[in-house]
Amino acid sequence: MPASSVKRCGVRFAVDRVALQLRPELGSGKMRFGVRRSRDRDRMCGCGRRQSGCIMAQIKQTQAQDKRTRILLVDDHAVVRFGISQLINREADLVVCGEEEDASHAMTAIERLKPNLVIADISLKESSGLELMRNIKAQYPKLPVLVVSAHDENIYAEIAFRAGALGYLMKQGSLEQVLPAIRRVLSGNVYVSDALASRLLQQQIRGQSDIKQSPVQSLSDREFEVFQLIGQWKKTGEIAAELHLSVKTIEYYREQIKRKLNLKDSAELTQHATSWVQREQSQ
């Protein structure tokens, strides 16, 4: 080795020795650090795995959970939300990511939670499920909505579909139908009960006029919403605020409803709407 190289090495070695004399912990620190790392690798976790293996398992589990289909529940009955969430969370590939009871909070939750599916009722706390579906369709056109409601599917299902729903399931039906309905809607297909599918098919084959219908079904979707709220004893101003419409617009709808249902005045309209809502709730 050339003398210059030996000299440089000697200088470097001398500097290292001086550094160790001034800060002896630098020399022993490396040894302690190596021992600590070795001990950490050998340390066992409470689940019986080595810590490094346990951490990797937790990471893989979290990644698997993140791949689950996220579902937002919107219903004003906590018992209903609890029952449906129990069914969903038992599935390895599904998870309830949030719960809300009114339309405004549901829209906020959709923006925050980014669900893959919304399950909603027709009637919500101080709001309309149909209005929620219209807003979802306008702002999140690719987000599917499954209606799970106690309202008669023969009247409400078609209205819900026009509002943006992709499936309709009655709460009176078997709970076993909830998961098939969810998976069918997630696949991009329409879900209805066998009875409703048969009735809709008859309408297509025989024509709408051949099927006996309730006079209420002659109302437009907006007129029907106003009619339903009148039946809940809500005043014109309250209906306007709930549907985000002007009072004059609600008054126009009231006149249209009276004309289509052949009702003489506002008192008869209120009585007819109230009786209709009570029949719906008793079914």
Backbone torsions as a table, in degrees:
resi	resn	phi	psi	omega
1	MET	NA	137.1	178.9
2	PRO	-61.4	151.5	-177.2
3	ALA	-61.6	-37.6	-179.0
4	SER	-61.2	-38.6	-180.0
5	SER	-66.2	-42.2	179.8
6	VAL	-62.1	-41.1	-179.0
7	LYS	-62.9	-44.6	-179.7
8	ARG	-63.1	-41.7	179.0
9	CYS	-62.8	-41.1	179.8
10	GLY	-62.8	-41.4	178.8
11	VAL	-62.8	-44.9	-179.6
12	ARG	-62.2	-42.5	-179.4
13	PHE	-65.4	-39.4	179.1
14	ALA	-64.0	-42.0	178.4
15	VAL	-61.5	-42.3	178.9
16	ASP	-61.5	-41.1	-179.3
17	ARG	-65.5	-40.3	178.4
18	VAL	-63.1	-40.8	179.8
19	ALA	-62.9	-39.7	179.5
20	LEU	-69.0	-34.7	178.0
21	GLN	-67.4	-39.7	179.9
22	LEU	-73.2	-37.5	-178.8
23	ARG	-132.7	80.2	-176.7
24	PRO	-62.4	-20.9	-178.5
25	GLU	-68.1	-18.5	178.5
26	LEU	-65.0	-36.1	-179.8
27	GLY	-74.4	-45.6	-178.2
28	SER	-76.9	-23.2	-177.6
29	GLY	-62.7	-36.6	-179.8
30	LYS	-64.4	-39.2	-179.7
31	MET	-66.3	-44.7	-179.4
32	ARG	-65.0	-39.0	179.8
33	PHE	-62.2	-41.7	179.3
34	GLY	-64.2	-40.9	178.7
35	VAL	-64.9	-40.8	-177.9
36	ARG	-64.3	-43.0	178.6
37	ARG	-60.9	-41.6	179.4
38	SER	-63.5	-42.1	179.3
39	ARG	-65.8	-39.5	179.4
40	ASP	-61.5	-37.9	179.8
41	ARG	-66.5	-32.3	-177.2
42	ASP	-86.6	-11.8	-176.7
43	ARG	-65.5	139.2	-176.5
44	MET	-97.5	145.3	176.6
45	CYS	-90.0	167.3	-179.1
46	GLY	-64.9	-21.3	-179.0
47	CYS	-84.6	-1.0	178.5
48	GLY	99.0	-8.2	178.4
49	ARG	-95.3	161.8	168.6
50	ARG	-66.0	151.6	-174.9
51	GLN	-56.4	-43.2	-178.6
52	SER	-61.4	-41.0	179.3
53	GLY	-68.9	-36.0	179.9
54	CYS	-66.8	-41.4	179.1
55	ILE	-62.7	-42.6	178.5
56	MET	-63.4	-39.0	179.0
57	ALA	-64.0	-39.3	178.8
58	GLN	-66.3	-38.8	178.1
59	ILE	-63.4	-44.5	179.5
60	LYS	-64.2	-38.4	179.6
61	GLN	-65.9	-40.9	178.6
62	THR	-64.3	-41.4	178.0
63	GLN	-63.1	-38.1	178.5
64	ALA	-66.5	-40.1	179.3
65	GLN	-65.8	-36.6	-179.4
66	ASP	-65.2	-20.7	-179.2
67	LYS	-85.9	-4.7	-179.8
68	ARG	-69.1	149.8	178.2
69	THR	-73.5	127.0	-174.2
70	ARG	-94.1	131.4	-175.3
71	ILE	-126.1	130.5	176.7
72	LEU	-102.9	127.4	178.1
73	LEU	-98.6	129.8	177.9
74	VAL	-128.1	103.3	-178.1
75	ASP	-155.7	141.8	-177.5
76	ASP	-87.1	6.3	176.0
77	HIS	-112.8	115.0	-177.6
78	ALA	-62.3	-34.8	-179.3
79	VAL	-64.2	-40.7	178.9
80	VAL	-65.3	-45.4	178.9
81	ARG	-60.0	-41.2	-179.5
82	PHE	-63.5	-46.0	-178.4
83	GLY	-62.4	-44.6	-179.4
84	ILE	-68.0	-40.6	-179.6
85	SER	-64.5	-34.9	177.5
86	GLN	-62.8	-41.6	178.2
87	LEU	-64.2	-45.3	-175.1
88	ILE	-68.0	-45.2	-174.0
89	ASN	-71.4	-10.6	174.3
90	ARG	-76.0	-19.4	-178.7
91	GLU	-81.6	136.5	-176.5
92	ALA	-67.4	-26.0	-174.7
93	ASP	-107.6	6.3	-179.2
94	LEU	-125.5	150.0	176.5
95	VAL	-153.8	139.9	173.5
96	VAL	-81.3	115.0	-175.8
97	CYS	-91.9	-12.3	179.9
98	GLY	-177.0	163.4	179.5
99	GLU	-138.5	137.3	176.6
100	GLU	-139.8	163.4	-177.9
101	GLU	-122.5	0.0	176.5
102	ASP	-143.6	166.5	-171.8
103	ALA	-69.5	-42.5	-176.1
104	SER	-63.7	-45.1	178.5
105	HIS	-68.3	-30.0	178.3
106	ALA	-64.6	-41.4	178.9
107	MET	-65.2	-38.3	176.7
108	THR	-64.4	-41.0	-179.9
109	ALA	-66.0	-36.6	178.7
110	ILE	-61.8	-43.2	179.7
111	GLU	-65.8	-37.0	-175.6
112	ARG	-82.0	-41.8	-171.1
113	LEU	-94.4	-19.0	179.9
114	LYS	53.4	58.9	-179.8
115	PRO	-71.5	160.5	174.9
116	ASN	-93.0	-14.4	-178.7
117	LEU	-155.4	143.7	173.2
118	VAL	-116.3	128.8	172.6
119	ILE	-107.3	120.5	-173.4
120	ALA	-135.3	153.7	174.4
121	ASP	-94.7	163.7	176.4
122	ILE	-72.2	-45.2	-179.7
123	SER	-100.6	124.1	179.4
124	LEU	-122.4	171.9	-179.0
125	LYS	-65.9	114.2	177.3
126	GLU	52.4	31.6	-179.9
127	SER	-161.7	172.1	-177.5
128	SER	-110.1	130.6	175.7
129	GLY	-66.3	-31.5	178.1
130	LEU	-66.1	-39.7	177.2
131	GLU	-64.7	-39.3	176.6
132	LEU	-59.6	-44.0	-179.3
133	MET	-64.0	-38.6	178.0
134	ARG	-64.1	-41.5	-180.0
135	ASN	-66.6	-39.8	177.6
136	ILE	-63.3	-44.3	-179.4
137	LYS	-61.3	-37.2	-178.5
138	ALA	-75.2	-40.8	-173.8
139	GLN	-96.2	-29.1	-179.4
140	TYR	-133.5	69.7	-172.7
141	PRO	-60.8	-21.9	-179.5
142	LYS	-92.5	-1.4	-178.9
143	LEU	-88.3	114.3	-178.1
144	PRO	-76.0	150.2	179.2
145	VAL	-126.0	129.6	174.0
146	LEU	-111.0	124.0	177.7
147	VAL	-89.2	128.0	171.7
148	VAL	-123.3	107.5	-169.0
149	SER	-144.0	158.0	176.0
150	ALA	-87.3	-9.4	-178.0
151	HIS	-72.8	146.8	-176.1
152	ASP	-57.6	122.3	-178.8
153	GLU	-66.7	-25.9	-179.8
154	ASN	-64.9	-23.2	179.8
155	ILE	-106.8	-44.0	-170.3
156	TYR	-88.4	-25.0	-172.9
157	ALA	-61.5	-48.0	-178.8
158	GLU	-64.1	-36.8	177.8
159	ILE	-65.1	-42.1	179.0
160	ALA	-63.8	-39.6	178.8
161	PHE	-64.4	-41.2	178.1
162	ARG	-66.7	-29.4	178.8
163	ALA	-76.0	-18.4	177.4
164	GLY	131.7	-2.4	179.7
165	ALA	-71.3	154.9	178.4
166	LEU	-113.2	-9.9	178.8
167	GLY	-153.3	154.5	180.0
168	TYR	-139.5	124.1	-179.1
169	LEU	-133.2	128.6	179.5
170	MET	-84.2	140.0	-179.5
171	LYS	-65.3	-24.7	179.7
172	GLN	-70.9	-15.2	-180.0
173	GLY	-75.6	179.6	-178.7
174	SER	-71.8	141.1	176.8
175	LEU	-64.4	-20.6	179.3
176	GLU	-64.3	-18.2	-178.5
177	GLN	-84.8	-11.3	-176.2
178	VAL	-63.3	-51.4	-177.5
179	LEU	-65.9	-44.4	174.9
180	PRO	-59.1	-37.3	178.8
181	ALA	-65.7	-41.7	178.7
182	ILE	-61.0	-47.6	-176.2
183	ARG	-68.8	-34.5	179.2
184	ARG	-67.5	-43.8	179.5
185	VAL	-67.1	-39.4	178.1
186	LEU	-62.9	-28.1	178.9
187	SER	-80.5	-2.8	177.8
188	GLY	94.0	9.1	-179.2
189	ASN	-104.5	157.7	179.1
190	VAL	-80.6	138.3	176.1
191	TYR	-117.9	126.3	170.9
192	VAL	-141.2	163.3	177.1
193	SER	-70.2	162.7	178.7
194	ASP	-61.6	-37.9	-179.1
195	ALA	-65.5	-43.8	179.9
196	LEU	-69.4	-38.3	178.0
197	ALA	-60.5	-40.7	178.5
198	SER	-64.7	-42.5	-179.0
199	ARG	-66.3	-42.4	179.1
200	LEU	-64.1	-36.4	178.0
201	LEU	-67.0	-39.2	177.1
202	GLN	-62.9	-38.5	178.1
203	GLN	-61.7	-39.0	-179.8
204	GLN	-70.2	-37.7	-176.2
205	ILE	-77.5	-48.8	-174.7
206	ARG	-89.1	-22.5	-175.0
207	GLY	101.3	149.2	-175.5
208	GLN	-59.5	-36.7	-174.5
209	SER	-70.8	-18.5	-177.9
210	ASP	-84.2	-10.0	-178.4
211	ILE	-100.7	128.4	179.7
212	LYS	-69.3	125.6	-176.2
213	GLN	-128.0	158.3	173.6
214	SER	-75.3	143.0	177.0
215	PRO	-56.2	-27.5	180.0
216	VAL	-61.8	-28.7	-178.1
217	GLN	-71.2	-8.4	175.9
218	SER	-80.1	-11.3	179.7
219	LEU	-75.7	150.4	173.2
220	SER	-72.1	171.1	-178.0
221	ASP	-60.3	-44.4	-179.7
222	ARG	-67.4	-43.4	178.0
223	GLU	-60.0	-39.0	179.5
224	PHE	-65.1	-41.7	177.6
225	GLU	-61.3	-43.8	179.0
226	VAL	-63.8	-43.3	178.5
227	PHE	-58.9	-42.9	179.5
228	GLN	-64.4	-41.4	-179.6
229	LEU	-71.3	-33.1	173.4
230	ILE	-61.5	-40.3	178.8
231	GLY	-66.6	-15.2	176.1
232	GLN	-96.2	16.4	176.8
233	TRP	64.6	29.0	178.2
234	LYS	-90.7	140.9	-179.0
235	LYS	-81.2	167.9	-175.5
236	THR	-58.3	-43.4	179.1
237	GLY	-63.1	-39.5	179.4
238	GLU	-66.7	-40.2	178.7
239	ILE	-65.1	-42.2	179.5
240	ALA	-61.3	-42.0	-179.7
241	ALA	-67.4	-39.6	-177.7
242	GLU	-69.5	-36.3	-178.4
243	LEU	-95.0	2.1	179.2
244	HIS	57.6	45.4	178.2
245	LEU	-126.2	165.8	178.2
246	SER	-78.2	160.0	178.0
247	VAL	-63.2	-38.6	179.3
248	LYS	-62.5	-37.0	178.6
249	THR	-65.4	-41.7	178.8
250	ILE	-65.3	-40.0	177.6
251	GLU	-62.3	-37.1	176.2
252	TYR	-63.2	-44.3	179.1
253	TYR	-63.6	-37.1	178.1
254	ARG	-60.4	-42.5	179.5
255	GLU	-66.0	-39.5	178.3
256	GLN	-64.3	-39.3	179.7
257	ILE	-65.1	-45.2	179.6
258	LYS	-60.7	-40.3	-179.7
259	ARG	-66.2	-46.7	-176.5
260	LYS	-69.5	-32.5	-178.9
261	LEU	-96.4	4.1	177.5
262	ASN	58.3	49.0	179.1
263	LEU	-105.4	140.5	-171.3
264	LYS	-76.5	-44.5	-173.4
265	ASP	-147.7	-177.5	-176.9
266	SER	-65.8	-35.4	179.7
267	ALA	-64.0	-41.9	179.1
268	GLU	-69.3	-35.1	176.5
269	LEU	-63.0	-46.4	-179.9
270	THR	-62.4	-43.4	179.7
271	GLN	-63.5	-43.7	-178.8
272	HIS	-66.3	-43.6	-179.4
273	ALA	-66.4	-41.2	179.8
274	THR	-63.4	-43.7	178.9
275	SER	-63.4	-39.7	-179.5
276	TRP	-65.8	-44.5	179.0
277	VAL	-63.4	-40.4	178.8
278	GLN	-63.6	-38.2	176.4
279	ARG	-65.3	-39.7	178.9
280	GLU	-63.3	-42.1	-178.0
281	GLN	-71.4	-25.9	-179.2
282	SER	-83.1	-11.1	-178.4
283	GLN	-77.9	NA	NA
